[in-house]
């Protein structure tokens, strides 16, 4: 499994299970997967040290340490750093594991892309009744993370959250919530309140909210780098 290391965080760019699931064609777009794992790692570390303090970036340990990870308030740079060449990567996205009834078009687009890029994901929640507007209005999905207590599960959640932030402008992502961290599509992250259980605190799923883009008419075509209506 090829990997790159940056800021002390190993990022697996291409995963072999894409081939095992008959998804070899997605290897061509793996380079567009910008993972902000360093940001999530830094925020988790800061929270363990000081739960009431906004996340920061620790200085490198010693003169030979790798450069510090980009600060969390640079999420907009992550989003800007994932250009996709439509001539090469604009491949059609099939319907994924998320039920699409009640979802708006940009939320569907995000759900389909995540299903295609992460075949480990078998459950994505969408429309439901809720006191907040996101799910009832088709603006949000919940990407359920298998084995979310494990290192592999946490890494997978980090990758999916990072992928959503990298595509924030394209999908109209307003915010991502993962492991009690609230990450705006553009802006500085913060901590959510403790709501008393792992699901409410988003430890078992990545919540992704978009600006919607309107309800589908049935004429939409979804691609990895664009959407047509």
N, C-alpha and C positions, 0 to 999 in steps of 0.2 A: 504493500500500500504506500505509494509515494507520499512524502510529507515534506513540508518546509517548516523551518523554525524561525520565528521572529519574536523579539522581545521576551524570550524565555517561554514562548507558547508554541507547541507543535500543532500545526494546522494540516490536517489530512485533506488534500485538495481533491483527489480522485479516489473513490472508494470502490473496491472490486465487486461489492454486491450489486452495483448498478448493472454489471454484466450478468451476474447470476440471475437477475430479475428480468432479463431481456431488455435492458434499458441502455445497451451499449451506445446508442446514438447520443445519449446525454453526456458522454465523455467529451464530446466536442465543445460543450458549453461549461465544463467544469471550471475553466479558467475564470469565468465570470462570477464564481462564488466567492464573494468577499466576506470573510468571517471575522467578526470583531470579538474573537475569543479572548484576546488580551484585555479588552474593556471589561468583559464580564468577570474574568479572573481577578482583575484589579479591584472591581467593586466588591466581589465576594470577600477578598482579603481585607479590604478596608472595613467592611461591615463587621467581620469577626473581631477586629481590633477596637472599633468604636461604633456601636450600633446607632447612636444618635447623631452621628456626624455624616455630612454628605461625602460621597466617595471621592478619593483623591488618588494620585499616582505616587507611589513610593520612589525615592531616588534609587538608581542602580547601586548594588552592593559592590563597592570597590572600583578602582579605575578601569579594570578590564571587563567590567560587566557590560552586557549588551545594552544598547540604547533603550530608554524607557518606552513603554507602550504609549500610543497616542492617548491624550487625556480624554475622559468620557465626554467632555463637552464638545468634542470634535465629531460627533455622529454625522454631521452634515458632510464632513470630508469623506467618511466611509461611503455615504450614499453617492457622492460625486465620483468615487474612484472605481465604479463598476460599469464602465461603458460597455455596451454590447453592440457589436457590428451586425446590424440587421441583415446584411448581405450574407453573413455566414451563420448566424445563430437564430434567425427568426423562424423557429420551428414550431409547428402546431402543437398545442397543449391539449391532450385528451382530458376528458372528465376524470377527476381524481376521486379520492376516498371521501371527500366532504359532501354531504347532502347540500345541493345548491338551491333548493327551494327557499325563498325568502331572502336570499343574499343579493346584494347589489354587485354591479359588474366588476369593480376593482377588487372587491373581496373575493369573488369567484376567481379572478385572475391570480391573486396571491395563493389561494388554496390549490389551484391546479399546478402552479409552478412548484410549490412545496411538495405536493404529491409526486411530481415527476422527478424532482431532484433528490428526494429523500424516501426511497421505497421502504425504509424501516418503519415509516409512519403508517399505521393502519387505521387510525381514528382521528378525524378532525371534526369538531363540533362547529355548528354555525348558528342558524336562526333558532332562537328560543325566547320565551318570555323571561323578562328580567327587570328589576327596578331601574337599571341604567339603560340608556338608549342603544348601546352598541349592538347587542345581539337581536333585540326585537326589530331594529331597523335594518338588519342585514349588513351591518358595518363591521362585524368582527367575526373572527374564527378562533377556536381554541385547538391548538395542535397538541394532541396528547403524546407525551414522551414515554416510551417503554423503559422500564427499569430506571426510573428517574432518580432513584437514590444512588445508583452506581456512577462511577467515574465516566463510563461510556455514555450513560443516559444524560448526565450533566453536560458532557461535551457535545452530544447531539443537540440538546436544547440550545446551547451557546451558538452552534452553527446555524440553526434555524432562525434564532433571534437576530444573529448577525446578517444572515441572508435577507431577512425582511428589512433591516435598517439600510443595507446596501442598495435595496430597491425602493427606498422610501419615496423618492420622487416619482418613479415609474408607477408604483401601485397606489400612490396617495396615502402612504402609511402615516397615521397620526400619532400612534404610539404602539410600543411593544411592552408587555409585562412578562417578566420571567424571574422566578426565584425572588420575589418581593422587590425587584428592581423595576422602575418605570423609566422606559427609554423613549423619549419623543422622537418622531421621525427626524426632526431637526431641533437641536437644543441639548441642554444638559440633563443627565439622568438624575433621578432622585429615588428615595425609598418610599414604598407604600406603607400604610399602617399594617399592623399585625391583626389579621381578621380571624385568627384562632384555629385555622386548620390548613393543611397543605394545599388543598384545592383552591380555597379562597386566597391564599398567599401565592398562588401560581408556581408551586414547586413541582407539580405533576404535568403542567402544560404551559405552552407558550401562547399567550393571548396577543393577537395582532389585530389592530383596528385601523380601518381605512376611511377615507372621506366618501366612499361609496361609488360615486359616479353615476348613480341612477340604477333603476331596476332593469334587468335584461328584457329584450323584446323577442329573443329567439334568433335574431339575425347576427348576433355577435360571433366573432372568431377570435380565439385567444392564442397568442403566440408567446414564445419566451421573451421576446423583446418588444412586443407591441400588441395592441388590441384593435380590432376593427369592428365597427358597429354599422 
